Amino acid sequence: MRDPEILAEVKATLALLTQRSPGRAIEVRIPPYAAVQCGAGPTHTRGTPANVIEMDASTWLALASGERSWAEAMASGAINASGVRADLTELLPLRMEP
């Protein structure tokens, strides 16, 4: 079951990610809440994207807020990432504008 507050936070932070890094080279999946495409590079149109990042909502929100680093989350196995562009280190943390 999806928590409405978590859903809203995940969608807001993913929207900010796509604003800061437009494109369709990377697919970021936060099941069961949302998935977006972002990042400059080759455009993905059909099938499984070449660059996929997947994690749970608590990991994503911790990364977006700066409570956790990308390296730490990768080392712990909290992120499943594949592809040469599947790294959001340079984009995190996201700072929400007031």
Contacts in CASP RR format, 6 or more apart in sequence:
PFRMAT RR
TARGET T0000
AUTHOR 0000-0000-0000
METHOD contacts of the structure
MODEL  1
MRDPEILAEVKATLALLTQRSPGRAIEVRIPPYAAVQCGAGPTHTRGTPA
NVIEMDASTWLALASGERSWAEAMASGAINASGVRADLTELLPLRMEP
2 32 0 8 1.000
2 33 0 8 1.000
6 33 0 8 1.000
6 57 0 8 1.000
6 61 0 8 1.000
7 33 0 8 1.000
7 34 0 8 1.000
9 57 0 8 1.000
9 61 0 8 1.000
10 30 0 8 1.000
10 33 0 8 1.000
10 34 0 8 1.000
10 57 0 8 1.000
10 60 0 8 1.000
10 61 0 8 1.000
11 33 0 8 1.000
11 34 0 8 1.000
12 96 0 8 1.000
13 60 0 8 1.000
13 61 0 8 1.000
13 64 0 8 1.000
13 94 0 8 1.000
13 96 0 8 1.000
14 28 0 8 1.000
14 30 0 8 1.000
14 34 0 8 1.000
14 36 0 8 1.000
14 60 0 8 1.000
15 36 0 8 1.000
16 64 0 8 1.000
16 94 0 8 1.000
16 96 0 8 1.000
17 28 0 8 1.000
17 36 0 8 1.000
17 38 0 8 1.000
17 64 0 8 1.000
17 88 0 8 1.000
17 91 0 8 1.000
17 94 0 8 1.000
18 36 0 8 1.000
18 37 0 8 1.000
18 38 0 8 1.000
20 91 0 8 1.000
20 94 0 8 1.000
21 38 0 8 1.000
21 39 0 8 1.000
21 40 0 8 1.000
21 91 0 8 1.000
22 38 0 8 1.000
22 39 0 8 1.000
22 40 0 8 1.000
23 37 0 8 1.000
23 38 0 8 1.000
23 39 0 8 1.000
23 40 0 8 1.000
23 41 0 8 1.000
23 43 0 8 1.000
24 37 0 8 1.000
24 38 0 8 1.000
24 39 0 8 1.000
24 41 0 8 1.000
24 43 0 8 1.000
24 44 0 8 1.000
24 45 0 8 1.000
25 37 0 8 1.000
25 38 0 8 1.000
25 39 0 8 1.000
25 40 0 8 1.000
25 41 0 8 1.000
25 42 0 8 1.000
25 43 0 8 1.000
25 44 0 8 1.000
25 49 0 8 1.000
25 50 0 8 1.000
25 51 0 8 1.000
25 85 0 8 1.000
26 37 0 8 1.000
26 38 0 8 1.000
26 39 0 8 1.000
26 49 0 8 1.000
26 51 0 8 1.000
26 52 0 8 1.000
26 53 0 8 1.000
26 85 0 8 1.000
26 86 0 8 1.000
26 88 0 8 1.000
27 35 0 8 1.000
27 36 0 8 1.000
27 37 0 8 1.000
27 44 0 8 1.000
27 49 0 8 1.000
27 51 0 8 1.000
27 52 0 8 1.000
27 53 0 8 1.000
28 35 0 8 1.000
28 36 0 8 1.000
28 37 0 8 1.000
28 38 0 8 1.000
28 53 0 8 1.000
28 54 0 8 1.000
28 88 0 8 1.000
29 35 0 8 1.000
29 52 0 8 1.000
29 53 0 8 1.000
29 54 0 8 1.000
29 55 0 8 1.000
30 54 0 8 1.000
30 55 0 8 1.000
30 56 0 8 1.000
30 57 0 8 1.000
30 60 0 8 1.000
31 54 0 8 1.000
31 56 0 8 1.000
33 57 0 8 1.000
37 44 0 8 1.000
37 49 0 8 1.000
39 85 0 8 1.000
41 85 0 8 1.000
42 50 0 8 1.000
44 50 0 8 1.000
44 51 0 8 1.000
50 83 0 8 1.000
50 84 0 8 1.000
50 85 0 8 1.000
51 82 0 8 1.000
51 83 0 8 1.000
51 84 0 8 1.000
51 85 0 8 1.000
51 86 0 8 1.000
52 80 0 8 1.000
52 81 0 8 1.000
52 82 0 8 1.000
52 83 0 8 1.000
52 86 0 8 1.000
53 79 0 8 1.000
53 80 0 8 1.000
53 81 0 8 1.000
53 86 0 8 1.000
53 88 0 8 1.000
54 79 0 8 1.000
54 80 0 8 1.000
54 81 0 8 1.000
55 63 0 8 1.000
55 73 0 8 1.000
55 78 0 8 1.000
55 79 0 8 1.000
55 80 0 8 1.000
56 78 0 8 1.000
59 68 0 8 1.000
59 73 0 8 1.000
59 78 0 8 1.000
59 79 0 8 1.000
61 67 0 8 1.000
62 68 0 8 1.000
62 73 0 8 1.000
63 69 0 8 1.000
63 70 0 8 1.000
63 73 0 8 1.000
63 88 0 8 1.000
63 92 0 8 1.000
63 93 0 8 1.000
64 92 0 8 1.000
64 93 0 8 1.000
64 94 0 8 1.000
65 93 0 8 1.000
65 94 0 8 1.000
66 92 0 8 1.000
66 93 0 8 1.000
69 92 0 8 1.000
70 79 0 8 1.000
70 87 0 8 1.000
70 88 0 8 1.000
70 89 0 8 1.000
70 92 0 8 1.000
71 89 0 8 1.000
73 79 0 8 1.000
74 81 0 8 1.000
81 87 0 8 1.000
END
